[in-house]
Protein backbone atom coordinates (compact mmCIF):
# COMPACT_ATOMS: atom_id res chain seq x y z
CA UNK A 1 0.00 0.00 0.00
CA UNK A 2 1.33 3.40 -0.97
CA UNK A 3 -0.69 6.56 -0.36
CA UNK A 4 -3.74 4.40 0.31
CA UNK A 5 -3.44 2.48 -2.98
CA UNK A 6 -2.53 -1.17 -3.39
CA UNK A 7 0.63 -1.20 -5.50
CA UNK A 8 1.45 -4.93 -5.48
CA UNK A 9 -0.63 -8.09 -5.21
CA UNK A 10 0.34 -11.73 -5.02
CA UNK A 11 1.54 -14.42 -2.69
CA UNK A 12 4.77 -14.23 -0.72
CA UNK A 13 6.91 -16.01 -3.33
CA UNK A 14 5.62 -14.06 -6.32
CA UNK A 15 6.05 -10.75 -4.51
CA UNK A 16 9.63 -11.62 -3.58
CA UNK A 17 10.39 -12.69 -7.15
CA UNK A 18 9.04 -9.40 -8.47
CA UNK A 19 11.64 -7.50 -6.42
CA UNK A 20 9.36 -4.56 -5.63
CA UNK A 21 8.34 -2.82 -2.43
CA UNK A 22 7.25 -6.02 -0.68
CA UNK A 23 10.59 -7.69 -1.43
CA UNK A 24 12.46 -4.65 -0.17
CA UNK A 25 10.44 -4.63 3.05
CA UNK A 26 10.95 -8.35 3.56
CA UNK A 27 14.68 -8.18 2.88
CA UNK A 28 15.13 -5.18 5.17
CA UNK A 29 13.41 -6.70 8.19
CA UNK A 30 13.03 -10.46 7.99
CA UNK A 31 15.93 -11.73 5.93
CA UNK A 32 18.42 -10.06 8.26
CA UNK A 33 16.78 -11.71 11.25
CA UNK A 34 16.87 -15.08 9.49
CA UNK A 35 20.58 -14.69 8.82
CA UNK A 36 21.18 -13.91 12.49
CA UNK A 37 19.26 -17.06 13.45
CA UNK A 38 21.31 -19.23 11.08
CA UNK A 39 24.55 -17.77 12.44
CA UNK A 40 23.44 -18.37 16.03
CA UNK A 41 22.53 -22.00 15.29
CA UNK A 42 25.89 -22.52 13.57
CA UNK A 43 27.69 -21.09 16.60
CA UNK A 44 25.73 -23.33 18.98
CA UNK A 45 26.38 -26.46 16.90
CA UNK A 46 30.08 -25.64 16.64
CA UNK A 47 30.28 -25.16 20.41
CA UNK A 48 28.44 -28.44 21.03
CA UNK A 49 30.72 -30.40 18.71
CA UNK A 50 33.88 -29.12 20.42
CA UNK A 51 32.68 -30.14 23.91
N, C-alpha and C positions, 0 to 999 in steps of 0.2 A: 504494500500500500504506500503510495506516495501522494501527498496532498489530497488524501481521501479517495484516491482512485486506485483500483487494483491494476498493478503493472505487470504482474507475472502470475501465471496459473500453472499447476501441474503437481505431480507427486514429488517427493523428496529427491529421488534419483534424477528425474528429468530436469528439475530446477537446478540441481548441482551441475549437470551436464551442460546446461545453457550458459552457465558462467555469469549470470546477471546479479542483481541485487541480493537475491536469496542466497546464492552461492557465496557472495562476499560476506554477508552476515554470518552464515554458517562457518566459513573459514576463519573469520575474525574471532568468534567466540567459542565454538565447539571443537573445532579441529585442534586448536592449541591445547585445550583441556585434554583431549584424547591423547595427544602426544605426551603430555605430562604423565598421564596414567600409564602408558606403555613404558616410559622411562622408569617410573617408580616400580613397576612390576619386574622389569629387567634387573634393577638394583636389588630388589628383594630376592629374586631367584639366584643372582650371583652370590649374594651374602649367604644364602642357605646352602649353596653347593660348596662353599669354602669352609663351612663349619662341620 
